[in-house]
Amino acid sequence: MARSKRNDKASQAGDLSTRNYQAGYQLVSGHPLFSPLLWHSSVVRQTGSPINLHGWASVTSNGVIYVHPTRRAEPAEWAYVLAHCLLHLGFGHFQQRPQPLAWNAACDSVIASFLANLKFGRPPEGFVFQLEQAGNNEEQIYRHLCERGLPPGYFGDLIHEPLRQRRNVQPHDWVASLGTGLSAAVSAAVELASGRSPSRRSREDWSEAEQARAWFINSYPLLGALAASFEIIENTQICQRMGISVAAVDMQQREIYINPAAGLTNEELRFVMAHELLHVGLRHDVRCQGRDPYLWNIACDYVINGWLIELGVGQIPAMGLLYDAELQDSSAEAVYDLIVGDMRRFRKLATLRGIGLSDILGADRPDWWTSRDGMDLDAFYRRCLSQGLQYHESSGRGFLPSGMIEEIRALEMPVIRWDVQLARWFDRHFAPLEKRRSYARQSRRQAATPDIPRPRYVFDERWEDGRTFGVVLDTSGSMERHLLAMALGTIASYS
């Protein structure tokens, strides 16, 4: 009976150890940085593995990870051990050196620093080997250990074994897999920082539109932050109901609509997505300022498409878009002034949404450009685009059209409010009414010191007759009553 109870306890302990190991394995497989490496490797947890009895795991140059079969640890500790072995592969640590054990220790120290900065998992007791004072890379730490020697009791976890592979099959590129994981991890971090939950689907399950957005996040920093903050809606029925033939953007809801029936290629999707994101980043909604929304959309399309063709972002869709080489260096406001001269012809042109429809959703509302909620979005979108421009320039990603840079710089410095301009005008033409001290006509003497004369405050003699100015308030027939009252009240207060 006693032997049976001991067997039951051992079985329960073994089950708990296995469950902890499997939970740690799931932590690694669910992390975007390590999942590509883990996918191409194999983990063996069984007796008879080539592993030190006092160690935790060993990894071979073929990508086989041998895990100690009887050690007990928490899931976070198993995740740390597996990630440690995978980083040996991703960092390319399998190199022949005169002192292989010292090289192994140097690689362990670098990985320990990397995982500490990543804050992934928890190292088991006695597992971490780290020499920060010896250097910042493997070579420096390796030379230090060759000169000073290894600490007692250290054993390595790198196993150099010959590659066993079929003929005409190249060995796997572990460094490339680590690069893929880093790219996915950065994408997930950007999506999380923008308020969107990272997609749990694998990259193979992404649609072409989602892959195009991932390309902006990973490879095009100018629009990466904006692309990460928008949700892509690909539904033929929704697009048909909303009258979207190719694409449209809703800045209030942070949604980009792509019609799958348009049959866009990957390069065309990049062009279309960049087109919609530039509508957002350049704040074409709030810049309408009372203009005809559809004609303003047409003018912005001419400018944006010219920039994208000059930049070579993607490929223009086969159905064609609005483009005129003569308008390449013009601003959207200048193009709009040209369009209003022939409104009948330009109203027949089509945006990405269709003929007579604006691909900036919400433009059919009379107050779409004065939405109070748009002020918060305005600051958010302007910040995303300005930060993207700074990263684009600092990383040397290439040249941008001068007109685009000027518009982004202008968005960074918003226009000064009219009431501030009015105050500056008053200060420039009419000096403030300031008092000064004068002894020409003394005030009453103080009773405590009657022998001391006291000056009084007087105003400038030039102001005794008053000051006269005129203000012309141009309402243009479109100023609302409350805005007119605000303007008159501000003028009166400055007077």
Disulfide bonds with the S-S distance in Angstrom:
none
